[in-house]
């Protein structure tokens, strides 16, 4: 199962980021990655990001289909170009840079 | 660093980023695709089993409706919730299509579409579908999930239906309320910005945007996304000091350190004064802390507050300086404030008033008090009069206006305004008394008094008015004036009313005819006066006086006055002070004054001084007896002449006043008439007697003279001749005396025209002096004749002039006899400019100057009663005036009197005829008939004419004469018939008539001879017949002249 958080705000014209995070159950690195991703989204992509979290333990067949080899792994599905960031996502700048979030905090 | 546990083939598959994460230990699992399947399968199967159990329990117990549908869209599985919803067991549903179930088509169609889509796309689909039902629609959230088979295709779909009706409803409500809130927020005039905890602007309302635009904020987002704190901390300008304060406050509020912050500050623009308030409040709600910054223009509020302060100050001043007493009190009777006027009115200091309270000030015995308090309690206010107690114990009536109001704190207060009305009360009492007084006056007024409204309808009428109109008040009120008063002439009152109501004139007086309901007509004088209220005419009022009786009286008076003015007699009414109250036209005319302005001093002015005594006697008699009538003499004011008046005086009483009425008539003419009449009567009797005497004497005288003449025709000795001459002369003299007598007799005949001839005044004088010679001599009066040698003849009736001269000489004679001394009478004649004059001058006592004016008045005499008639001079004057001459008198008392008579000259005439010589013989013999009853007369004529060679027959009367005339042979007719007039038998007049009847023209040969020419019958006859009339005694040669000249005049044949 997966769930998504969607929000639309004042800046609706900005592109919505579609992110997917693969995790392995309650494993420590996975939990850290989930928290870090939420913080980043709140800070940089408020109301304009959609996050899908995939537990490889629950959906093992997706792991195979989508070529995921390690967890935690963040995949940017949209906007193009897509990219992957592995790890706990604790280095915010690196993640932001990798995701190509323009402007940063105003 | 590398993990030895990771196989090499995996490392080649990992990206740089993954490898780095792997090296830094941030990776939980590494999956080896080659080894994962068994591991995964095992775990997965176990998990699957476990999850299937969980799922089944979930599905079985879920409140949602869960079904599985195959490709054919038939139910493969339904959960118990669905069974309950469909009210049938699963066995009846399995294998059936949803069309077989009682589900509305509008629901099943989109549902099936949704399912097919999922079969095609293998993607989960969601939708919210409406389930129409009675009442409100139900909403279902429908989620269709593909169930892949092992080959990856979709074998079946799972549909989960959740009833979201309640959520939809609450969402709708929420949306509405959000929209409402947002609308309100946008509509607020305050500028509102919502900040997050860091101070970043999250949202602003419309007012903020407007303000930002107006103040040149160049941000298309109106600051959304910028940090407000930074903006205001950076802000420079006159209010920069406030910036950091506001920023600090926002932080404190955001941190929860303070609840709220507000700051007011001026923010004037170039064009206006502005004030703002910035209010910072936490924006409460779920989620992160937010702060609302409310920025509001409070200029108007501040200005209003300022105005309020000023207004309060004004009210305070008003309170302090008001003429009326003002107190601020509470409904319970306590007093908080009292202004100076209230203190002065009550005689207390403000402190005392406060401590006394209402109970100490109001006269609690005033019966109006409880009702007043009750009214104020009920309605919140009271207005009226009450009695208050003053410090000195007296009561003061005040007009009091009080009302309850709420103070800010919700405390009830009352304001109380007092006005001392004691003065007004006194004035009102007076006014009421005056009003009652006037009301009585109006009610009892004898004149009608009325009031009309602006439409001309009666609003008031007094009893006199009712009586005048013949209607009651009830019949009149509310009706138009013209209709009630003057249906006879609507225009009169209508126009007057219109003029006054329009303001054209303020006051009019009109005369209107009034028709009473009984049909009786009256006339009234109505005044119409405007009633003005604040300059506007709101109606009219006035009085109405019944003129009907007055008019009738006036008419009668006019009639009387006209009648009186038409009288010849003067009519006057005199009051007790002898002033003229009324005089008719004749009165003024007779006494010579303007009746419009009678002499103010009264009728005394008409009384000549010499009649003053008589005047007072008459007044005395009138006082005693009430009337008097008689002759008086009064002065005419216009020319000062004294005239005789016949007067009747009577006394009348009018309204307690004694008035005299006078009727007077100019008696001048009456007196003259009466004088003439009296004299005529007296002279008539004398004349009649003299006429008879003359007639009787004339015949013998005629005979005496004729025979003396005849005898003288013959040769006589001297003695005889002398005797005959004396007989003839004395006969002539006697004839003249008789002739004088005849003259006097002739005065009685008014219709006898005076016979004016050329008269020698000297001869007249001599004649009269001879006449009065004896009397003058015996009276011891010396007579001096002073006659002009050459005096022109005057044109006069000799006998009348003789009478005048006789009068003057007799008057002189009598004046001198009275004086006892020897008198001298001078009679002088002188030629004058127009003719000749006679002066009669005596040496008597003269005439007092006061008599001089009156001596020519008829009946005025200075002689003792019985001696004079008072007619002599009057008659003389009228005779001379009739001759065109003048009779004058000059006299000085004590020095005699001189009368003069001027007479006009007579036209010069040829000597009428040369008298035939008495002794000669006629040239031709004429046949003459002499008719006279006197044989002596007959005989004398016969002898004389025969002697002159004429053929004379005689007859003793007319009858005999006619015989002789008819007996005459042709060519032997009488050329002249000389006949007496008065004869026995057929007289001269009848002889004349007979001769006329014969028609032979013999009457033209008739000559009458009479001794009495003054007889009226003779006069009448002579006026018809122009025959010559000869008066006896006559000289014989006179007859001869006629007879011998007549042949020319009257040839026969």
Interface residues (C-beta under 8 A of the other chain):
Chain A: X10 X23 X24 X27 X28 X29 X30 X32 X33 X56 X57 X58 X60 X61 X63 X64 X68 X69 X70 X71 X72 X73 X84 X85 X86 X87 X88 X90 X98 X106
Chain B: X10 X13 X14 X15 X17 X18 X20 X21 X22 X24 X25 X26 X27 X28 X29 X30 X31 X32 X33 X36 X40 X43 X44 X47 X202 X203 X224 X225 X226
